[in-house]
Amino acid sequence: MTEDDSRLIEQFEGKIRKLADLYETVKCTNSELRSQLEAKDQEIRQLKDELDAMKESYQYLKQSKVLEVSGHDIDDTKRRVQGLVREIDHCIKLLTV
């Protein structure tokens, strides 16, 4: 082996070591990013669950406001309740079909 060959082999080994170091750096970064992604996915699931609970609570609030009765709104409230009953009956019919 000549001196040029030895020098080329040393340069090649240096480049291989540098490539291995870069690989390890990218591997660590990738692992960190995966962890962050999993944390964000968990946060999104939690926020979706909270949103669903809030939507359900809002629906109950809307329904309670519909059924709220004051002295001169009794006829209007009766019509609203009858409408809700008709809607429920319609839904039951659709479910039984």
DSSP file (Angstrom, degrees, kcal/mol; ACC not computed):
  #  RESIDUE AA STRUCTURE BP1 BP2  ACC     N-H-->O    O-->H-N    N-H-->O    O-->H-N    TCO  KAPPA ALPHA  PHI   PSI    X-CA   Y-CA   Z-CA
    1    1 A M              0   0    0      0, 0.0     2,-0.1     0, 0.0     0, 0.0   0.000 360.0 360.0 360.0 136.6    0.0    0.0    0.0
    2    2 A T     >  -     0   0    0      1,-0.1     4,-2.1     4,-0.0     5,-0.2  -0.395 360.0-104.7 -90.6 171.9    1.2    3.4   -0.9
    3    3 A E  H  > S+     0   0    0      1,-0.2     4,-2.3     2,-0.2     5,-0.2   0.860 121.3  55.1 -64.9 -35.4    1.0    6.5    1.2
    4    4 A D  H  > S+     0   0    0      2,-0.2     4,-2.5     1,-0.2    -1,-0.2   0.897 107.1  50.6 -64.0 -40.5   -1.8    7.8   -1.1
    5    5 A D  H  > S+     0   0    0      2,-0.2     4,-2.4     1,-0.2    -2,-0.2   0.923 110.7  48.7 -64.2 -42.7   -3.8    4.6   -0.4
    6    6 A S  H  X S+     0   0    0     -4,-2.1     4,-2.5     1,-0.2    -2,-0.2   0.908 111.5  49.6 -62.5 -42.5   -3.4    5.0    3.3
    7    7 A R  H  X S+     0   0    0     -4,-2.3     4,-2.4     2,-0.2    -1,-0.2   0.905 111.2  49.1 -64.2 -41.8   -4.4    8.6    3.2
    8    8 A L  H  X S+     0   0    0     -4,-2.5     4,-2.5     2,-0.2    -2,-0.2   0.895 111.0  49.9 -65.0 -39.7   -7.5    7.7    1.1
    9    9 A I  H  X S+     0   0    0     -4,-2.4     4,-2.8     2,-0.2    -2,-0.2   0.912 110.9  49.6 -65.2 -41.8   -8.4    4.9    3.6
   10   10 A E  H  X S+     0   0    0     -4,-2.5     4,-2.4     2,-0.2    -2,-0.2   0.905 112.0  48.0 -63.2 -41.6   -8.1    7.3    6.5
   11   11 A Q  H  X S+     0   0    0     -4,-2.4     4,-2.3     2,-0.2    -2,-0.2   0.911 112.3  49.5 -64.1 -41.4  -10.3    9.9    4.8
   12   12 A F  H  X S+     0   0    0     -4,-2.5     4,-2.3     2,-0.2    -2,-0.2   0.923 111.1  48.7 -63.6 -44.4  -12.8    7.2    4.0
   13   13 A E  H  X S+     0   0    0     -4,-2.8     4,-2.6     2,-0.2    -1,-0.2   0.893 110.8  51.8 -62.3 -40.1  -12.8    6.0    7.7
   14   14 A G  H  X S+     0   0    0     -4,-2.4     4,-2.4     1,-0.2    -1,-0.2   0.908 110.4  47.7 -62.2 -42.8  -13.2    9.6    8.8
   15   15 A K  H  X S+     0   0    0     -4,-2.3     4,-2.4     2,-0.2    -2,-0.2   0.884 110.8  51.6 -66.9 -37.6  -16.2   10.1    6.6
   16   16 A I  H  X S+     0   0    0     -4,-2.3     4,-2.5     2,-0.2    -2,-0.2   0.926 110.8  48.1 -64.2 -44.6  -17.7    6.8    7.7
   17   17 A R  H  X S+     0   0    0     -4,-2.6     4,-2.4     2,-0.2    -2,-0.2   0.911 112.2  49.5 -61.0 -42.2  -17.3    7.9   11.4
   18   18 A K  H  X S+     0   0    0     -4,-2.4     4,-2.4     2,-0.2    -1,-0.2   0.903 111.0  49.6 -63.5 -41.2  -18.9   11.3   10.6
   19   19 A L  H  X S+     0   0    0     -4,-2.4     4,-2.3     2,-0.2    -2,-0.2   0.895 110.3  50.5 -64.2 -41.2  -21.8    9.6    8.8
   20   20 A A  H  X S+     0   0    0     -4,-2.5     4,-2.3     2,-0.2    -2,-0.2   0.899 110.5  49.8 -64.1 -40.9  -22.3    7.3   11.8
   21   21 A D  H  X S+     0   0    0     -4,-2.4     4,-2.3     2,-0.2    -2,-0.2   0.919 111.1  48.8 -63.1 -43.7  -22.3   10.3   14.2
   22   22 A L  H  X S+     0   0    0     -4,-2.4     4,-2.6     1,-0.2     5,-0.2   0.893 109.4  53.5 -62.9 -38.6  -24.9   12.1   11.9
   23   23 A Y  H  X S+     0   0    0     -4,-2.3     4,-2.6     1,-0.2    -2,-0.2   0.930 109.3  47.6 -61.1 -46.0  -27.0    8.9   11.9
   24   24 A E  H  X S+     0   0    0     -4,-2.3     4,-2.3     2,-0.2    -1,-0.2   0.890 111.6  50.9 -63.4 -39.6  -27.0    8.8   15.7
   25   25 A T  H  X S+     0   0    0     -4,-2.3     4,-2.4     2,-0.2    -2,-0.2   0.931 112.8  45.0 -63.2 -45.6  -27.9   12.5   15.9
   26   26 A V  H  X S+     0   0    0     -4,-2.6     4,-2.7     1,-0.2    -2,-0.2   0.881 111.2  54.3 -65.9 -38.1  -30.8   12.0   13.5
   27   27 A K  H  X S+     0   0    0     -4,-2.6     4,-2.0    -5,-0.2    -2,-0.2   0.913 110.6  45.4 -62.6 -43.5  -31.9    8.9   15.3
   28   28 A C  H  X S+     0   0    0     -4,-2.3     4,-2.3     2,-0.2    -2,-0.2   0.912 113.5  49.5 -65.7 -43.2  -32.1   10.8   18.6
   29   29 A T  H  X S+     0   0    0     -4,-2.4     4,-2.5     1,-0.2    -2,-0.2   0.911 110.3  51.2 -62.6 -42.1  -33.9   13.7   17.0
   30   30 A N  H  X S+     0   0    0     -4,-2.7     4,-2.3     1,-0.2    -1,-0.2   0.901 109.1  50.5 -61.8 -42.0  -36.4   11.3   15.4
   31   31 A S  H  X S+     0   0    0     -4,-2.0     4,-2.1     2,-0.2    -1,-0.2   0.914 111.0  48.6 -63.0 -43.8  -37.0    9.6   18.8
   32   32 A E  H  X S+     0   0    0     -4,-2.3     4,-2.4     1,-0.2    -2,-0.2   0.907 111.3  50.1 -62.5 -42.4  -37.6   13.0   20.4
   33   33 A L  H  X S+     0   0    0     -4,-2.5     4,-2.5     1,-0.2    -2,-0.2   0.880 108.7  52.0 -65.6 -37.8  -40.0   14.1   17.6
   34   34 A R  H  X S+     0   0    0     -4,-2.3     4,-2.4     2,-0.2    -1,-0.2   0.908 109.9  49.7 -63.7 -40.9  -41.9   10.8   18.0
   35   35 A S  H  X S+     0   0    0     -4,-2.1     4,-2.2     2,-0.2    -2,-0.2   0.919 111.8  48.0 -63.1 -43.7  -42.3   11.4   21.7
   36   36 A Q  H  X S+     0   0    0     -4,-2.4     4,-2.4     1,-0.2    -2,-0.2   0.901 111.0  51.5 -63.4 -40.4  -43.5   15.0   21.1
   37   37 A L  H  X S+     0   0    0     -4,-2.5     4,-2.6     2,-0.2    -2,-0.2   0.916 109.4  49.3 -63.4 -43.5  -46.0   13.7   18.5
   38   38 A E  H  X S+     0   0    0     -4,-2.4     4,-2.4     2,-0.2    -1,-0.2   0.902 110.8  50.6 -62.5 -41.1  -47.4   11.1   20.9
   39   39 A A  H  X S+     0   0    0     -4,-2.2     4,-2.3     2,-0.2    -2,-0.2   0.911 111.7  47.5 -63.3 -41.9  -47.8   13.8   23.5
   40   40 A K  H  X S+     0   0    0     -4,-2.4     4,-2.6     2,-0.2    -2,-0.2   0.893 110.2  52.1 -66.5 -39.8  -49.6   16.0   21.1
   41   41 A D  H  X S+     0   0    0     -4,-2.6     4,-2.4     2,-0.2    -2,-0.2   0.914 110.3  48.8 -61.4 -42.5  -51.8   13.1   20.0
   42   42 A Q  H  X S+     0   0    0     -4,-2.4     4,-2.3     2,-0.2    -2,-0.2   0.908 111.3  49.8 -63.3 -42.1  -52.7   12.4   23.6
   43   43 A E  H  X S+     0   0    0     -4,-2.3     4,-2.6     2,-0.2    -2,-0.2   0.900 110.0  50.7 -63.5 -40.7  -53.5   16.1   24.1
   44   44 A I  H  X S+     0   0    0     -4,-2.6     4,-2.5     2,-0.2    -2,-0.2   0.918 110.0  49.8 -63.6 -43.6  -55.7   16.2   21.0
   45   45 A R  H  X S+     0   0    0     -4,-2.4     4,-2.2     1,-0.2    -2,-0.2   0.918 112.0  48.5 -60.7 -42.5  -57.6   13.1   22.3
   46   46 A Q  H  X S+     0   0    0     -4,-2.3     4,-2.3     1,-0.2    -2,-0.2   0.920 112.1  48.2 -64.0 -43.9  -58.1   14.8   25.7
   47   47 A L  H  X S+     0   0    0     -4,-2.6     4,-2.5     1,-0.2    -1,-0.2   0.865 110.1  52.4 -66.1 -35.9  -59.3   18.0   24.1
   48   48 A K  H  X S+     0   0    0     -4,-2.5     4,-2.6     2,-0.2    -1,-0.2   0.909 109.3  49.8 -65.1 -41.1  -61.7   16.1   21.8
   49   49 A D  H  X S+     0   0    0     -4,-2.2     4,-2.2     2,-0.2    -2,-0.2   0.918 111.8  48.2 -62.6 -42.7  -63.1   14.3   24.8
   50   50 A E  H  X S+     0   0    0     -4,-2.3     4,-2.5     2,-0.2    -2,-0.2   0.905 110.8  51.5 -63.0 -41.3  -63.6   17.7   26.6
   51   51 A L  H  X S+     0   0    0     -4,-2.5     4,-2.7     2,-0.2    -2,-0.2   0.918 109.2  49.9 -62.3 -44.1  -65.2   19.2   23.5
   52   52 A D  H  X S+     0   0    0     -4,-2.6     4,-2.3     1,-0.2    -1,-0.2   0.911 111.4  48.9 -60.7 -42.2  -67.7   16.2   23.3
   53   53 A A  H  X S+     0   0    0     -4,-2.2     4,-2.4     1,-0.2    -2,-0.2   0.901 111.9  49.1 -64.7 -40.0  -68.5   16.7   27.0
   54   54 A M  H  X S+     0   0    0     -4,-2.5     4,-2.6     2,-0.2    -2,-0.2   0.898 110.2  50.9 -66.0 -40.2  -69.0   20.4   26.5
   55   55 A K  H  X S+     0   0    0     -4,-2.7     4,-2.3     2,-0.2    -2,-0.2   0.920 111.5  48.0 -62.7 -42.8  -71.2   19.8   23.4
   56   56 A E  H  X S+     0   0    0     -4,-2.3     4,-2.2     1,-0.2    -2,-0.2   0.922 112.5  48.6 -63.9 -43.6  -73.4   17.4   25.5
   57   57 A S  H  X S+     0   0    0     -4,-2.4     4,-2.2     1,-0.2    -2,-0.2   0.894 110.4  51.8 -62.8 -39.9  -73.6   19.9   28.3
   58   58 A Y  H  X S+     0   0    0     -4,-2.6     4,-2.8     2,-0.2    -1,-0.2   0.895 107.5  52.4 -64.2 -40.4  -74.6   22.6   25.9
   59   59 A Q  H  X S+     0   0    0     -4,-2.3     4,-2.5     2,-0.2    -2,-0.2   0.924 109.7  48.8 -61.9 -43.6  -77.3   20.4   24.4
   60   60 A Y  H  X S+     0   0    0     -4,-2.2     4,-2.4     1,-0.2    -2,-0.2   0.904 111.3  50.4 -62.1 -40.2  -78.7   19.8   27.9
   61   61 A L  H  X S+     0   0    0     -4,-2.2     4,-2.1     2,-0.2    -2,-0.2   0.918 110.3  49.3 -63.7 -43.8  -78.6   23.5   28.6
   62   62 A K  H  X S+     0   0    0     -4,-2.8     4,-1.8     1,-0.2    -2,-0.2   0.920 111.7  49.0 -61.4 -42.9  -80.4   24.3   25.4
   63   63 A Q  H  X S+     0   0    0     -4,-2.5     4,-1.7     1,-0.2    -1,-0.2   0.885 109.9  51.0 -65.0 -38.1  -83.1   21.7   26.2
   64   64 A S  H  < S+     0   0    0     -4,-2.4     4,-0.5     1,-0.2    -1,-0.2   0.868 108.9  51.5 -68.8 -33.6  -83.6   23.1   29.7
   65   65 A K  H >< S+     0   0    0     -4,-2.1     3,-0.5     1,-0.2    -1,-0.2   0.850 107.3  53.8 -68.8 -33.4  -84.0   26.6   28.3
   66   66 A V  H 3< S+     0   0    0     -4,-1.8    -2,-0.2     1,-0.2    -1,-0.2   0.887 111.9  44.5 -65.8 -38.3  -86.6   25.3   25.9
   67   67 A L  T 3< S+     0   0    0     -4,-1.7    -1,-0.2    -5,-0.1    -2,-0.2   0.485  83.6 121.6 -87.2  -2.3  -88.6   23.8   28.7
   68   68 A E    <   -     0   0    0     -3,-0.5     2,-0.5    -4,-0.5    -3,-0.0  -0.434  50.3-154.9 -65.2 129.2  -88.2   26.9   31.0
   69   69 A V        +     0   0    0     -2,-0.2     2,-0.3     8,-0.0     5,-0.1  -0.910  16.2 179.2-114.9 129.5  -91.7   28.1   31.9
   70   70 A S    >   -     0   0    0     -2,-0.5     3,-1.5     1,-0.0     4,-0.2  -0.783  47.4 -89.8-117.3 171.1  -92.7   31.6   32.8
   71   71 A G  T 3  S+     0   0    0     -2,-0.3     3,-0.4     1,-0.3    -1,-0.0   0.816 122.1  29.4 -51.4 -45.2  -96.2   32.8   33.7
   72   72 A H  T 3  S+     0   0    0      1,-0.2    -1,-0.3     2,-0.1     4,-0.2   0.286 108.2  70.7-104.4   9.8  -97.3   33.8   30.2
   73   73 A D    <>  +     0   0    0     -3,-1.5     4,-2.8     1,-0.1     5,-0.2   0.213  62.2 107.9-106.6  14.3  -95.3   31.4   28.1
   74   74 A I  H  > S+     0   0    0     -3,-0.4     4,-2.5    -4,-0.2     5,-0.2   0.917  80.7  46.2 -62.4 -45.0  -97.2   28.2   29.1
   75   75 A D  H  > S+     0   0    0      2,-0.2     4,-2.1     1,-0.2    -1,-0.2   0.923 114.4  48.3 -63.6 -43.1  -98.9   27.8   25.7
   76   76 A D  H  > S+     0   0    0      1,-0.2     4,-2.1     2,-0.2    -2,-0.2   0.912 112.1  49.6 -62.4 -42.3  -95.7   28.3   23.9
   77   77 A T  H  X S+     0   0    0     -4,-2.8     4,-2.7     2,-0.2    -2,-0.2   0.886 107.8  53.8 -65.5 -38.7  -93.9   25.9   26.1
   78   78 A K  H  X S+     0   0    0     -4,-2.5     4,-2.6    -5,-0.2    -1,-0.2   0.913 108.9  49.4 -60.9 -42.2  -96.6   23.3   25.6
   79   79 A R  H  X S+     0   0    0     -4,-2.1     4,-2.4     2,-0.2    -2,-0.2   0.903 110.9  50.0 -63.7 -40.3  -96.2   23.6   21.9
   80   80 A R  H  X S+     0   0    0     -4,-2.1     4,-2.5     2,-0.2    -2,-0.2   0.927 111.6  47.8 -63.7 -44.1  -92.4   23.2   22.3
   81   81 A V  H  X S+     0   0    0     -4,-2.7     4,-2.6     2,-0.2    -2,-0.2   0.914 111.7  50.0 -64.2 -42.0  -92.8   20.1   24.4
   82   82 A Q  H  X S+     0   0    0     -4,-2.6     4,-2.5     1,-0.2    -1,-0.2   0.894 110.3  51.1 -62.4 -39.2  -95.3   18.7   21.9
   83   83 A G  H  X S+     0   0    0     -4,-2.4     4,-2.4     2,-0.2    -2,-0.2   0.910 110.1  49.0 -63.5 -41.7  -92.8   19.4   19.1
   84   84 A L  H  X S+     0   0    0     -4,-2.5     4,-2.6     2,-0.2    -2,-0.2   0.911 110.6  50.7 -63.5 -41.4  -90.1   17.6   21.0
   85   85 A V  H  X S+     0   0    0     -4,-2.6     4,-2.8     2,-0.2    -2,-0.2   0.915 110.6  49.1 -62.7 -42.3  -92.4   14.6   21.6
   86   86 A R  H  X S+     0   0    0     -4,-2.5     4,-2.5     2,-0.2    -1,-0.2   0.911 111.2  50.0 -62.5 -41.1  -93.2   14.5   17.9
   87   87 A E  H  X S+     0   0    0     -4,-2.4     4,-2.3     2,-0.2    -2,-0.2   0.907 111.6  48.1 -64.5 -40.9  -89.5   14.6   17.1
   88   88 A I  H  X S+     0   0    0     -4,-2.6     4,-2.5     2,-0.2    -2,-0.2   0.923 111.2  50.4 -64.8 -44.0  -88.7   11.8   19.6
   89   89 A D  H  X S+     0   0    0     -4,-2.8     4,-2.3     1,-0.2    -2,-0.2   0.902 110.2  50.8 -59.6 -41.3  -91.5    9.7   18.1
   90   90 A H  H  X S+     0   0    0     -4,-2.5     4,-2.2     2,-0.2    -1,-0.2   0.915 110.2  49.1 -62.6 -43.3  -90.1   10.3   14.6
   91   91 A C  H  X S+     0   0    0     -4,-2.3     4,-2.1     1,-0.2    -2,-0.2   0.904 109.9  51.4 -64.1 -40.4  -86.7    9.3   15.8
   92   92 A I  H  X S+     0   0    0     -4,-2.5     4,-1.9     1,-0.2    -1,-0.2   0.909 109.2  50.9 -63.2 -41.3  -88.1    6.1   17.4
   93   93 A K  H  X S+     0   0    0     -4,-2.3     4,-1.0     1,-0.2    -1,-0.2   0.907 109.7  50.2 -61.9 -41.2  -89.9    5.3   14.1
   94   94 A L  H  < S+     0   0    0     -4,-2.2     3,-0.3     1,-0.2    -1,-0.2   0.868 110.8  49.8 -65.4 -35.4  -86.7    5.7   12.2
   95   95 A L  H  < S+     0   0    0     -4,-2.1    -1,-0.2     1,-0.2    -2,-0.2   0.830 109.6  50.3 -72.7 -31.2  -84.8    3.4   14.6
   96   96 A T  H  <        0   0    0     -4,-1.9    -1,-0.2     1,-0.2    -2,-0.2   0.642 360.0 360.0 -83.3 -12.5  -87.4    0.7   14.4
   97   97 A V     <        0   0    0     -4,-1.0    -1,-0.2    -3,-0.3    -2,-0.1   0.479 360.0 360.0 -76.6 360.0  -87.5    0.6   10.6
